[in-house]
Amino acid sequence: MKQLQFAFAIFFTLTVMVNGQGQNNETSTKLLGEISKNDLTSLPYATWFTTEYDAYLPNAKTISEITNELNQYSILVFMGTWCGDSKKEVPRFYKLLEAANYPMHQLKVIAVDNERSNYKKSPTGEEKGLNIHRVPTFIFYKDGKEVNRIIEHPIESLELDIKNILTSNTYTPNYYAIEILQKLLNDPNQTQSQIAEQLKTIVTSETVFNGLGYLYLNDKEFNKAITVFTINKLLFPNNFNTYDSLAEAYDNSGQKDLALKNYEWAFALIQQNPIIVQLKNKIEKLKNN
């Protein structure tokens, strides 16, 4: 019985670790809605903003190459003051823009929530229709049209990623597979198995689609969530988290039998997790000595 309880505890811990972006305990003081640098340089946010801002050294050569073109773009940023990636990249982004003498009135920064009922949403809804599934997201507009975006963190560096967007625009952001998935989901001729087959070479982790599934789940779009989690399970059939997430979607939609079946599969798979196996071996070794 104790081993079963222990396995459940590990199961819960691992599930929390893989089901979302890095967060911290900054909840009661988080910023929401449109914000400015002044907000981020006030306490308690200044403790991380100033540290990252001061430490970052933009590449002067690349900055000089993008300055003139960058000024022709407006930029919309979505971030979370609770998000580790935002705490790293947003201060750097501000420093880069200032080094490029960017007209800051063309920058708009939106802080989104991490509460389950409003996950990655702003109180004033700026994220609606923009497919914000990871933060920070930096969206570049020219003449009112989106040109490209940097999602969560740069591929090379902020400077080089921006240079690519402004010049050749051959840039492919992180999580681009989500855009492909959403297009395939709109094709009535595509089955879930066919979609998974087309995506298997470009999706390297179950976390890519898991975050999207939870956005749908938190919005109570249960059918969409179940579809995304099912495709994720087809892509990663040996990963306990894909079954756990699918089970949660079934549970929330009132399909208890399917929820139970997937939770049982998740629990069976987690028994094979190297951490669980190692701990079981240690327990057995101590018992037998």
SETORLO-94793 format. One record per residue (C-alpha): residue number from 1; residue in three letters; x, y, z. Coordinates in steps of 0.25 Angstrom, whole numbers, plus 5000, padded with zeros to 4 digits. Example, Ala and Ser with C-alpha at 12.3 -4.5 7.8 and 13.67 -1.06 7.14 Angstrom:
% residues 2
+-----+-----+------+------+------+
!   n ! res !   xx !   yy !   zz !
+-----+-----+------+------+------+
!   1 ! ALA ! 5049 ! 4982 ! 5031 !
!   2 ! SER ! 5055 ! 4996 ! 5029 !
+-----+-----+------+------+------+
END
This chain:
% residues 289
+-----+-----+------+------+------+
!   n ! res !   xx !   yy !   zz !
+-----+-----+------+------+------+
!   1 ! MET ! 5000 ! 5000 ! 5000 !
!   2 ! LYS ! 5011 ! 5010 ! 5003 !
!   3 ! GLN ! 5018 ! 5007 ! 4990 !
!   4 ! LEU ! 5005 ! 5010 ! 4983 !
!   5 ! GLN ! 5003 ! 5023 ! 4990 !
!   6 ! PHE ! 5018 ! 5026 ! 4987 !
!   7 ! ALA ! 5016 ! 5024 ! 4973 !
!   8 ! PHE ! 5004 ! 5033 ! 4972 !
!   9 ! ALA ! 5012 ! 5044 ! 4979 !
!  10 ! ILE ! 5023 ! 5043 ! 4969 !
!  11 ! PHE ! 5012 ! 5042 ! 4958 !
!  12 ! PHE ! 5006 ! 5055 ! 4962 !
!  13 ! THR ! 5019 ! 5062 ! 4963 !
!  14 ! LEU ! 5024 ! 5058 ! 4950 !
!  15 ! THR ! 5010 ! 5062 ! 4944 !
!  16 ! VAL ! 5011 ! 5076 ! 4950 !
!  17 ! MET ! 5025 ! 5077 ! 4944 !
!  18 ! VAL ! 5021 ! 5074 ! 4930 !
!  19 ! ASN ! 5007 ! 5080 ! 4928 !
!  20 ! GLY ! 5011 ! 5095 ! 4927 !
!  21 ! GLN ! 5022 ! 5105 ! 4926 !
!  22 ! GLY ! 5031 ! 5109 ! 4937 !
!  23 ! GLN ! 5024 ! 5116 ! 4948 !
!  24 ! ASN ! 5027 ! 5122 ! 4962 !
!  25 ! ASN ! 5020 ! 5126 ! 4974 !
!  26 ! GLU ! 5018 ! 5140 ! 4969 !
!  27 ! THR ! 5002 ! 5140 ! 4969 !
!  28 ! SER ! 4997 ! 5151 ! 4978 !
!  29 ! THR ! 5006 ! 5161 ! 4972 !
!  30 ! LYS ! 5005 ! 5158 ! 4957 !
!  31 ! LEU ! 5003 ! 5168 ! 4947 !
!  32 ! LEU ! 4991 ! 5167 ! 4937 !
!  33 ! GLY ! 4987 ! 5174 ! 4924 !
!  34 ! GLU ! 4995 ! 5185 ! 4917 !
!  35 ! ILE ! 5008 ! 5188 ! 4925 !
!  36 ! SER ! 5020 ! 5197 ! 4923 !
!  37 ! LYS ! 5035 ! 5196 ! 4926 !
!  38 ! ASN ! 5032 ! 5205 ! 4938 !
!  39 ! ASP ! 5023 ! 5194 ! 4944 !
!  40 ! LEU ! 5034 ! 5184 ! 4942 !
!  41 ! THR ! 5044 ! 5192 ! 4948 !
!  42 ! SER ! 5036 ! 5194 ! 4961 !
!  43 ! LEU ! 5036 ! 5184 ! 4972 !
!  44 ! PRO ! 5035 ! 5172 ! 4973 !
!  45 ! TYR ! 5037 ! 5171 ! 4958 !
!  46 ! ALA ! 5050 ! 5179 ! 4958 !
!  47 ! THR ! 5058 ! 5168 ! 4965 !
!  48 ! TRP ! 5058 ! 5159 ! 4953 !
!  49 ! PHE ! 5056 ! 5170 ! 4942 !
!  50 ! THR ! 5068 ! 5178 ! 4946 !
!  51 ! THR ! 5077 ! 5166 ! 4948 !
!  52 ! GLU ! 5074 ! 5161 ! 4934 !
!  53 ! TYR ! 5074 ! 5174 ! 4927 !
!  54 ! ASP ! 5087 ! 5178 ! 4933 !
!  55 ! ALA ! 5094 ! 5165 ! 4930 !
!  56 ! TYR ! 5090 ! 5165 ! 4915 !
!  57 ! LEU ! 5099 ! 5170 ! 4905 !
!  58 ! PRO ! 5092 ! 5172 ! 4891 !
!  59 ! ASN ! 5101 ! 5169 ! 4879 !
!  60 ! ALA ! 5105 ! 5183 ! 4874 !
!  61 ! LYS ! 5108 ! 5179 ! 4860 !
!  62 ! THR ! 5094 ! 5172 ! 4858 !
!  63 ! ILE ! 5087 ! 5183 ! 4865 !
!  64 ! SER ! 5093 ! 5193 ! 4855 !
!  65 ! GLU ! 5088 ! 5184 ! 4843 !
!  66 ! ILE ! 5074 ! 5184 ! 4848 !
!  67 ! THR ! 5071 ! 5198 ! 4854 !
!  68 ! ASN ! 5066 ! 5205 ! 4842 !
!  69 ! GLU ! 5057 ! 5193 ! 4837 !
!  70 ! LEU ! 5052 ! 5190 ! 4851 !
!  71 ! ASN ! 5046 ! 5204 ! 4853 !
!  72 ! GLN ! 5036 ! 5201 ! 4842 !
!  73 ! TYR ! 5030 ! 5190 ! 4850 !
!  74 ! SER ! 5020 ! 5190 ! 4862 !
!  75 ! ILE ! 5022 ! 5179 ! 4873 !
!  76 ! LEU ! 5012 ! 5173 ! 4882 !
!  77 ! VAL ! 5017 ! 5165 ! 4893 !
!  78 ! PHE ! 5010 ! 5155 ! 4902 !
!  79 ! MET ! 5017 ! 5151 ! 4915 !
!  80 ! GLY ! 5014 ! 5146 ! 4929 !
!  81 ! THR ! 5021 ! 5152 ! 4942 !
!  82 ! TRP ! 5020 ! 5137 ! 4947 !
!  83 ! CYS ! 5027 ! 5131 ! 4935 !
!  84 ! GLY ! 5042 ! 5128 ! 4936 !
!  85 ! ASP ! 5044 ! 5130 ! 4921 !
!  86 ! SER ! 5037 ! 5143 ! 4921 !
!  87 ! LYS ! 5046 ! 5148 ! 4933 !
!  88 ! LYS ! 5058 ! 5144 ! 4924 !
!  89 ! GLU ! 5054 ! 5149 ! 4910 !
!  90 ! VAL ! 5046 ! 5161 ! 4913 !
!  91 ! PRO ! 5057 ! 5169 ! 4920 !
!  92 ! ARG ! 5066 ! 5165 ! 4909 !
!  93 ! PHE ! 5056 ! 5170 ! 4898 !
!  94 ! TYR ! 5054 ! 5183 ! 4905 !
!  95 ! LYS ! 5070 ! 5185 ! 4905 !
!  96 ! LEU ! 5071 ! 5181 ! 4890 !
!  97 ! LEU ! 5060 ! 5191 ! 4886 !
!  98 ! GLU ! 5066 ! 5202 ! 4894 !
!  99 ! ALA ! 5080 ! 5199 ! 4887 !
! 100 ! ALA ! 5073 ! 5200 ! 4874 !
! 101 ! ASN ! 5066 ! 5213 ! 4877 !
! 102 ! TYR ! 5053 ! 5207 ! 4874 !
! 103 ! PRO ! 5041 ! 5216 ! 4876 !
! 104 ! MET ! 5035 ! 5210 ! 4888 !
! 105 ! HIS ! 5021 ! 5216 ! 4885 !
! 106 ! GLN ! 5020 ! 5205 ! 4875 !
! 107 ! LEU ! 5022 ! 5194 ! 4886 !
! 108 ! LYS ! 5011 ! 5188 ! 4893 !
! 109 ! VAL ! 5013 ! 5178 ! 4905 !
! 110 ! ILE ! 5002 ! 5170 ! 4910 !
! 111 ! ALA ! 5003 ! 5162 ! 4923 !
! 112 ! VAL ! 4994 ! 5149 ! 4924 !
! 113 ! ASP ! 4989 ! 5141 ! 4935 !
! 114 ! ASN ! 4993 ! 5127 ! 4940 !
! 115 ! GLU ! 4981 ! 5124 ! 4948 !
! 116 ! ARG ! 4974 ! 5112 ! 4942 !
! 117 ! SER ! 4961 ! 5119 ! 4938 !
! 118 ! ASN ! 4968 ! 5130 ! 4931 !
! 119 ! TYR ! 4981 ! 5123 ! 4927 !
! 120 ! LYS ! 4989 ! 5132 ! 4917 !
! 121 ! LYS ! 4978 ! 5142 ! 4916 !
! 122 ! SER ! 4978 ! 5157 ! 4919 !
! 123 ! PRO ! 4966 ! 5163 ! 4926 !
! 124 ! THR ! 4964 ! 5172 ! 4914 !
! 125 ! GLY ! 4965 ! 5160 ! 4904 !
! 126 ! GLU ! 4976 ! 5165 ! 4895 !
! 127 ! GLU ! 4980 ! 5150 ! 4893 !
! 128 ! LYS ! 4967 ! 5147 ! 4886 !
! 129 ! GLY ! 4969 ! 5141 ! 4872 !
! 130 ! LEU ! 4984 ! 5142 ! 4873 !
! 131 ! ASN ! 4987 ! 5127 ! 4877 !
! 132 ! ILE ! 4995 ! 5130 ! 4889 !
! 133 ! HIS ! 4999 ! 5117 ! 4895 !
! 134 ! ARG ! 5013 ! 5120 ! 4900 !
! 135 ! VAL ! 5019 ! 5132 ! 4907 !
! 136 ! PRO ! 5026 ! 5141 ! 4904 !
! 137 ! THR ! 5021 ! 5143 ! 4890 !
! 138 ! PHE ! 5027 ! 5154 ! 4882 !
! 139 ! ILE ! 5018 ! 5158 ! 4869 !
! 140 ! PHE ! 5024 ! 5166 ! 4858 !
! 141 ! TYR ! 5014 ! 5175 ! 4850 !
! 142 ! LYS ! 5017 ! 5183 ! 4837 !
! 143 ! ASP ! 5006 ! 5191 ! 4831 !
! 144 ! GLY ! 4996 ! 5185 ! 4841 !
! 145 ! LYS ! 4999 ! 5170 ! 4837 !
! 146 ! GLU ! 5006 ! 5160 ! 4845 !
! 147 ! VAL ! 5020 ! 5157 ! 4838 !
! 148 ! ASN ! 5025 ! 5146 ! 4848 !
! 149 ! ARG ! 5027 ! 5144 ! 4863 !
! 150 ! ILE ! 5037 ! 5139 ! 4873 !
! 151 ! ILE ! 5031 ! 5128 ! 4883 !
! 152 ! GLU ! 5036 ! 5126 ! 4897 !
! 153 ! HIS ! 5051 ! 5128 ! 4894 !
! 154 ! PRO ! 5059 ! 5131 ! 4881 !
! 155 ! ILE ! 5065 ! 5120 ! 4872 !
! 156 ! GLU ! 5078 ! 5127 ! 4871 !
! 157 ! SER ! 5078 ! 5140 ! 4879 !
! 158 ! LEU ! 5068 ! 5151 ! 4880 !
! 159 ! GLU ! 5076 ! 5160 ! 4870 !
! 160 ! LEU ! 5078 ! 5149 ! 4860 !
! 161 ! ASP ! 5064 ! 5144 ! 4860 !
! 162 ! ILE ! 5059 ! 5158 ! 4858 !
! 163 ! LYS ! 5069 ! 5160 ! 4847 !
! 164 ! ASN ! 5063 ! 5148 ! 4840 !
! 165 ! ILE ! 5049 ! 5153 ! 4841 !
! 166 ! LEU ! 5052 ! 5167 ! 4836 !
! 167 ! THR ! 5061 ! 5162 ! 4824 !
! 168 ! SER ! 5059 ! 5148 ! 4818 !
! 169 ! ASN ! 5047 ! 5144 ! 4827 !
! 170 ! THR ! 5051 ! 5129 ! 4826 !
! 171 ! TYR ! 5049 ! 5129 ! 4841 !
! 172 ! THR ! 5042 ! 5117 ! 4847 !
! 173 ! PRO ! 5038 ! 5120 ! 4862 !
! 174 ! ASN ! 5038 ! 5109 ! 4873 !
! 175 ! TYR ! 5025 ! 5101 ! 4874 !
! 176 ! TYR ! 5022 ! 5104 ! 4859 !
! 177 ! ALA ! 5016 ! 5089 ! 4859 !
! 178 ! ILE ! 5004 ! 5095 ! 4866 !
! 179 ! GLU ! 5000 ! 5104 ! 4854 !
! 180 ! ILE ! 5001 ! 5092 ! 4845 !
! 181 ! LEU ! 4993 ! 5083 ! 4855 !
! 182 ! GLN ! 4982 ! 5094 ! 4855 !
! 183 ! LYS ! 4981 ! 5095 ! 4840 !
! 184 ! LEU ! 4980 ! 5079 ! 4839 !
! 185 ! LEU ! 4969 ! 5079 ! 4849 !
! 186 ! ASN ! 4961 ! 5089 ! 4840 !
! 187 ! ASP ! 4962 ! 5078 ! 4829 !
! 188 ! PRO ! 4950 ! 5069 ! 4830 !
! 189 ! ASN ! 4957 ! 5058 ! 4822 !
! 190 ! GLN ! 4968 ! 5057 ! 4832 !
! 191 ! THR ! 4967 ! 5046 ! 4843 !
! 192 ! GLN ! 4974 ! 5047 ! 4856 !
! 193 ! SER ! 4983 ! 5035 ! 4852 !
! 194 ! GLN ! 4986 ! 5042 ! 4839 !
! 195 ! ILE ! 4989 ! 5055 ! 4846 !
! 196 ! ALA ! 4999 ! 5048 ! 4855 !
! 197 ! GLU ! 5006 ! 5042 ! 4844 !
! 198 ! GLN ! 5009 ! 5055 ! 4837 !
! 199 ! LEU ! 5014 ! 5061 ! 4850 !
! 200 ! LYS ! 5022 ! 5050 ! 4856 !
! 201 ! THR ! 5035 ! 5055 ! 4849 !
! 202 ! ILE ! 5034 ! 5070 ! 4854 !
! 203 ! VAL ! 5029 ! 5068 ! 4868 !
! 204 ! THR ! 5040 ! 5064 ! 4878 !
! 205 ! SER ! 5033 ! 5065 ! 4891 !
! 206 ! GLU ! 5019 ! 5063 ! 4897 !
! 207 ! THR ! 5019 ! 5076 ! 4903 !
! 208 ! VAL ! 5017 ! 5083 ! 4890 !
! 209 ! PHE ! 5003 ! 5079 ! 4888 !
! 210 ! ASN ! 5000 ! 5077 ! 4903 !
! 211 ! GLY ! 5000 ! 5092 ! 4905 !
! 212 ! LEU ! 4990 ! 5095 ! 4894 !
! 213 ! GLY ! 4981 ! 5084 ! 4899 !
! 214 ! TYR ! 4980 ! 5090 ! 4913 !
! 215 ! LEU ! 4977 ! 5104 ! 4907 !
! 216 ! TYR ! 4965 ! 5097 ! 4900 !
! 217 ! LEU ! 4962 ! 5090 ! 4913 !
! 218 ! ASN ! 4962 ! 5102 ! 4922 !
! 219 ! ASP ! 4953 ! 5109 ! 4912 !
! 220 ! LYS ! 4943 ! 5097 ! 4913 !
! 221 ! GLU ! 4945 ! 5093 ! 4899 !
! 222 ! PHE ! 4945 ! 5079 ! 4902 !
! 223 ! ASN ! 4944 ! 5073 ! 4888 !
! 224 ! LYS ! 4956 ! 5081 ! 4884 !
! 225 ! ALA ! 4964 ! 5077 ! 4896 !
! 226 ! ILE ! 4961 ! 5062 ! 4895 !
! 227 ! THR ! 4965 ! 5063 ! 4880 !
! 228 ! VAL ! 4978 ! 5069 ! 4883 !
! 229 ! PHE ! 4981 ! 5060 ! 4894 !
! 230 ! THR ! 4977 ! 5048 ! 4886 !
! 231 ! ILE ! 4987 ! 5052 ! 4875 !
! 232 ! ASN ! 4998 ! 5054 ! 4885 !
! 233 ! LYS ! 4995 ! 5040 ! 4891 !
! 234 ! LEU ! 4997 ! 5035 ! 4877 !
! 235 ! LEU ! 5010 ! 5042 ! 4875 !
! 236 ! PHE ! 5015 ! 5038 ! 4889 !
! 237 ! PRO ! 5009 ! 5025 ! 4892 !
! 238 ! ASN ! 5019 ! 5021 ! 4903 !
! 239 ! ASN ! 5018 ! 5034 ! 4911 !
! 240 ! PHE ! 5009 ! 5034 ! 4923 !
! 241 ! ASN ! 5006 ! 5049 ! 4922 !
! 242 ! THR ! 4999 ! 5048 ! 4909 !
! 243 ! TYR ! 4989 ! 5038 ! 4916 !
! 244 ! ASP ! 4988 ! 5046 ! 4928 !
! 245 ! SER ! 4984 ! 5059 ! 4920 !
! 246 ! LEU ! 4974 ! 5051 ! 4912 !
! 247 ! ALA ! 4968 ! 5045 ! 4924 !
! 248 ! GLU ! 4967 ! 5059 ! 4930 !
! 249 ! ALA ! 4959 ! 5064 ! 4918 !
! 250 ! TYR ! 4950 ! 5052 ! 4918 !
! 251 ! ASP ! 4948 ! 5054 ! 4933 !
! 252 ! ASN ! 4944 ! 5069 ! 4931 !
! 253 ! SER ! 4935 ! 5066 ! 4920 !
! 254 ! GLY ! 4927 ! 5055 ! 4928 !
! 255 ! GLN ! 4932 ! 5043 ! 4921 !
! 256 ! LYS ! 4937 ! 5036 ! 4934 !
! 257 ! ASP ! 4939 ! 5022 ! 4928 !
! 258 ! LEU ! 4949 ! 5027 ! 4918 !
! 259 ! ALA ! 4955 ! 5036 ! 4928 !
! 260 ! LEU ! 4957 ! 5024 ! 4937 !
! 261 ! LYS ! 4963 ! 5015 ! 4926 !
! 262 ! ASN ! 4973 ! 5026 ! 4922 !
! 263 ! TYR ! 4977 ! 5029 ! 4936 !
! 264 ! GLU ! 4980 ! 5014 ! 4938 !
! 265 ! TRP ! 4989 ! 5014 ! 4926 !
! 266 ! ALA ! 4996 ! 5026 ! 4931 !
! 267 ! PHE ! 4998 ! 5019 ! 4944 !
! 268 ! ALA ! 5003 ! 5006 ! 4938 !
! 269 ! LEU ! 5013 ! 5014 ! 4929 !
! 270 ! ILE ! 5019 ! 5022 ! 4941 !
! 271 ! GLN ! 5023 ! 5009 ! 4947 !
! 272 ! GLN ! 5033 ! 5008 ! 4936 !
! 273 ! ASN ! 5038 ! 5022 ! 4938 !
! 274 ! PRO ! 5053 ! 5021 ! 4942 !
! 275 ! ILE ! 5051 ! 5029 ! 4955 !
! 276 ! ILE ! 5040 ! 5020 ! 4959 !
! 277 ! VAL ! 5048 ! 5007 ! 4955 !
! 278 ! GLN ! 5061 ! 5013 ! 4962 !
! 279 ! LEU ! 5053 ! 5016 ! 4975 !
! 280 ! LYS ! 5046 ! 5002 ! 4975 !
! 281 ! ASN ! 5060 ! 4995 ! 4974 !
! 282 ! LYS ! 5065 ! 5003 ! 4985 !
! 283 ! ILE ! 5053 ! 4999 ! 4994 !
! 284 ! GLU ! 5054 ! 4985 ! 4990 !
! 285 ! LYS ! 5069 ! 4985 ! 4993 !
! 286 ! LEU ! 5067 ! 4991 ! 5007 !
! 287 ! LYS ! 5056 ! 4981 ! 5010 !
! 288 ! ASN ! 5065 ! 4969 ! 5006 !
! 289 ! ASN ! 5077 ! 4974 ! 5014 !
+-----+-----+------+------+------+
END
